[in-house]
Amino acid sequence: MTRNEVQVSASVGTTSDWSFLTKHGRVLLCVAQDPQIRLRDVATAVGLTERRVHAILGELIESGYVIKDKNGRRNRYEINEQLPPADFTTRVQPVSEMVRLLSARSPS
């Protein structure tokens, strides 16, 4: 292997202690993909406790990224797509662009 080649580890695709997306980003994507998702289902999808998902969602609501609408016993969430991501390096594009990019299916 030359210096410029990249070796792909055999562990690609396995679980690890880190993620490209923050916990907040992963919760936001779950809500964007299913606005009526239950906290239990978000917790299962992102590998967190319901309590932690509840806290993260509360932070997203408080900061204006998510709008919560109570409908009987169920909640419906809406992403405020016009806000820029909280990451200072990507403030150019609105959240809707990030959600669209990260939710896109890769071609088979």
MODELLER restraints for C-alpha pairs under 7 A, 6 or more apart:
rsr = mdl.restraints
at = mdl.atoms
rsr.add(forms.Gaussian(group=physical.xy_distance, feature=features.Distance(at['CA:24:A'], at['CA:56:A']), mean=6.10, stdev=0.5))
rsr.add(forms.Gaussian(group=physical.xy_distance, feature=features.Distance(at['CA:26:A'], at['CA:46:A']), mean=6.47, stdev=0.5))
rsr.add(forms.Gaussian(group=physical.xy_distance, feature=features.Distance(at['CA:27:A'], at['CA:42:A']), mean=6.66, stdev=0.5))
rsr.add(forms.Gaussian(group=physical.xy_distance, feature=features.Distance(at['CA:27:A'], at['CA:46:A']), mean=6.99, stdev=0.5))
rsr.add(forms.Gaussian(group=physical.xy_distance, feature=features.Distance(at['CA:29:A'], at['CA:99:A']), mean=6.37, stdev=0.5))
rsr.add(forms.Gaussian(group=physical.xy_distance, feature=features.Distance(at['CA:30:A'], at['CA:42:A']), mean=6.31, stdev=0.5))
rsr.add(forms.Gaussian(group=physical.xy_distance, feature=features.Distance(at['CA:31:A'], at['CA:37:A']), mean=6.50, stdev=0.5))
rsr.add(forms.Gaussian(group=physical.xy_distance, feature=features.Distance(at['CA:31:A'], at['CA:77:A']), mean=6.57, stdev=0.5))
rsr.add(forms.Gaussian(group=physical.xy_distance, feature=features.Distance(at['CA:32:A'], at['CA:79:A']), mean=6.30, stdev=0.5))
rsr.add(forms.Gaussian(group=physical.xy_distance, feature=features.Distance(at['CA:35:A'], at['CA:76:A']), mean=5.45, stdev=0.5))
rsr.add(forms.Gaussian(group=physical.xy_distance, feature=features.Distance(at['CA:35:A'], at['CA:77:A']), mean=4.78, stdev=0.5))
rsr.add(forms.Gaussian(group=physical.xy_distance, feature=features.Distance(at['CA:35:A'], at['CA:78:A']), mean=6.22, stdev=0.5))
rsr.add(forms.Gaussian(group=physical.xy_distance, feature=features.Distance(at['CA:36:A'], at['CA:75:A']), mean=6.25, stdev=0.5))
rsr.add(forms.Gaussian(group=physical.xy_distance, feature=features.Distance(at['CA:36:A'], at['CA:76:A']), mean=4.72, stdev=0.5))
rsr.add(forms.Gaussian(group=physical.xy_distance, feature=features.Distance(at['CA:36:A'], at['CA:77:A']), mean=6.38, stdev=0.5))
rsr.add(forms.Gaussian(group=physical.xy_distance, feature=features.Distance(at['CA:39:A'], at['CA:50:A']), mean=6.01, stdev=0.5))
rsr.add(forms.Gaussian(group=physical.xy_distance, feature=features.Distance(at['CA:39:A'], at['CA:53:A']), mean=6.63, stdev=0.5))
rsr.add(forms.Gaussian(group=physical.xy_distance, feature=features.Distance(at['CA:39:A'], at['CA:54:A']), mean=6.83, stdev=0.5))
rsr.add(forms.Gaussian(group=physical.xy_distance, feature=features.Distance(at['CA:40:A'], at['CA:50:A']), mean=5.69, stdev=0.5))
rsr.add(forms.Gaussian(group=physical.xy_distance, feature=features.Distance(at['CA:43:A'], at['CA:49:A']), mean=5.48, stdev=0.5))
rsr.add(forms.Gaussian(group=physical.xy_distance, feature=features.Distance(at['CA:43:A'], at['CA:50:A']), mean=5.29, stdev=0.5))
rsr.add(forms.Gaussian(group=physical.xy_distance, feature=features.Distance(at['CA:43:A'], at['CA:53:A']), mean=6.02, stdev=0.5))
rsr.add(forms.Gaussian(group=physical.xy_distance, feature=features.Distance(at['CA:60:A'], at['CA:66:A']), mean=5.54, stdev=0.5))
rsr.add(forms.Gaussian(group=physical.xy_distance, feature=features.Distance(at['CA:61:A'], at['CA:67:A']), mean=5.81, stdev=0.5))
rsr.add(forms.Gaussian(group=physical.xy_distance, feature=features.Distance(at['CA:64:A'], at['CA:80:A']), mean=6.84, stdev=0.5))
rsr.add(forms.Gaussian(group=physical.xy_distance, feature=features.Distance(at['CA:65:A'], at['CA:79:A']), mean=5.87, stdev=0.5))
rsr.add(forms.Gaussian(group=physical.xy_distance, feature=features.Distance(at['CA:65:A'], at['CA:80:A']), mean=5.01, stdev=0.5))
rsr.add(forms.Gaussian(group=physical.xy_distance, feature=features.Distance(at['CA:65:A'], at['CA:83:A']), mean=6.84, stdev=0.5))
rsr.add(forms.Gaussian(group=physical.xy_distance, feature=features.Distance(at['CA:66:A'], at['CA:77:A']), mean=6.46, stdev=0.5))
rsr.add(forms.Gaussian(group=physical.xy_distance, feature=features.Distance(at['CA:66:A'], at['CA:78:A']), mean=5.60, stdev=0.5))
rsr.add(forms.Gaussian(group=physical.xy_distance, feature=features.Distance(at['CA:66:A'], at['CA:79:A']), mean=4.64, stdev=0.5))
rsr.add(forms.Gaussian(group=physical.xy_distance, feature=features.Distance(at['CA:66:A'], at['CA:80:A']), mean=5.70, stdev=0.5))
rsr.add(forms.Gaussian(group=physical.xy_distance, feature=features.Distance(at['CA:67:A'], at['CA:77:A']), mean=5.62, stdev=0.5))
rsr.add(forms.Gaussian(group=physical.xy_distance, feature=features.Distance(at['CA:67:A'], at['CA:78:A']), mean=5.03, stdev=0.5))
rsr.add(forms.Gaussian(group=physical.xy_distance, feature=features.Distance(at['CA:67:A'], at['CA:79:A']), mean=6.29, stdev=0.5))
rsr.add(forms.Gaussian(group=physical.xy_distance, feature=features.Distance(at['CA:67:A'], at['CA:80:A']), mean=6.88, stdev=0.5))
rsr.add(forms.Gaussian(group=physical.xy_distance, feature=features.Distance(at['CA:68:A'], at['CA:75:A']), mean=6.61, stdev=0.5))
rsr.add(forms.Gaussian(group=physical.xy_distance, feature=features.Distance(at['CA:68:A'], at['CA:76:A']), mean=5.92, stdev=0.5))
rsr.add(forms.Gaussian(group=physical.xy_distance, feature=features.Distance(at['CA:68:A'], at['CA:77:A']), mean=4.70, stdev=0.5))
rsr.add(forms.Gaussian(group=physical.xy_distance, feature=features.Distance(at['CA:68:A'], at['CA:78:A']), mean=6.53, stdev=0.5))
rsr.add(forms.Gaussian(group=physical.xy_distance, feature=features.Distance(at['CA:69:A'], at['CA:75:A']), mean=5.71, stdev=0.5))
rsr.add(forms.Gaussian(group=physical.xy_distance, feature=features.Distance(at['CA:69:A'], at['CA:76:A']), mean=5.11, stdev=0.5))
rsr.add(forms.Gaussian(group=physical.xy_distance, feature=features.Distance(at['CA:69:A'], at['CA:77:A']), mean=6.19, stdev=0.5))
rsr.add(forms.Gaussian(group=physical.xy_distance, feature=features.Distance(at['CA:70:A'], at['CA:76:A']), mean=6.29, stdev=0.5))
rsr.add(forms.Gaussian(group=physical.xy_distance, feature=features.Distance(at['CA:81:A'], at['CA:94:A']), mean=6.18, stdev=0.5))
rsr.add(forms.Gaussian(group=physical.xy_distance, feature=features.Distance(at['CA:81:A'], at['CA:95:A']), mean=4.92, stdev=0.5))
rsr.add(forms.Gaussian(group=physical.xy_distance, feature=features.Distance(at['CA:81:A'], at['CA:96:A']), mean=4.48, stdev=0.5))
rsr.add(forms.Gaussian(group=physical.xy_distance, feature=features.Distance(at['CA:82:A'], at['CA:94:A']), mean=5.10, stdev=0.5))
rsr.add(forms.Gaussian(group=physical.xy_distance, feature=features.Distance(at['CA:82:A'], at['CA:95:A']), mean=6.19, stdev=0.5))
rsr.add(forms.Gaussian(group=physical.xy_distance, feature=features.Distance(at['CA:82:A'], at['CA:96:A']), mean=6.70, stdev=0.5))
rsr.add(forms.Gaussian(group=physical.xy_distance, feature=features.Distance(at['CA:83:A'], at['CA:94:A']), mean=5.33, stdev=0.5))
rsr.add(forms.Gaussian(group=physical.xy_distance, feature=features.Distance(at['CA:83:A'], at['CA:95:A']), mean=5.81, stdev=0.5))
rsr.add(forms.Gaussian(group=physical.xy_distance, feature=features.Distance(at['CA:84:A'], at['CA:91:A']), mean=5.18, stdev=0.5))
rsr.add(forms.Gaussian(group=physical.xy_distance, feature=features.Distance(at['CA:84:A'], at['CA:92:A']), mean=6.87, stdev=0.5))
rsr.add(forms.Gaussian(group=physical.xy_distance, feature=features.Distance(at['CA:84:A'], at['CA:93:A']), mean=6.02, stdev=0.5))
rsr.add(forms.Gaussian(group=physical.xy_distance, feature=features.Distance(at['CA:84:A'], at['CA:94:A']), mean=4.29, stdev=0.5))
rsr.add(forms.Gaussian(group=physical.xy_distance, feature=features.Distance(at['CA:84:A'], at['CA:95:A']), mean=5.40, stdev=0.5))
rsr.add(forms.Gaussian(group=physical.xy_distance, feature=features.Distance(at['CA:85:A'], at['CA:91:A']), mean=5.76, stdev=0.5))
rsr.add(forms.Gaussian(group=physical.xy_distance, feature=features.Distance(at['CA:85:A'], at['CA:94:A']), mean=6.47, stdev=0.5))
rsr.add(forms.Gaussian(group=physical.xy_distance, feature=features.Distance(at['CA:85:A'], at['CA:95:A']), mean=5.47, stdev=0.5))
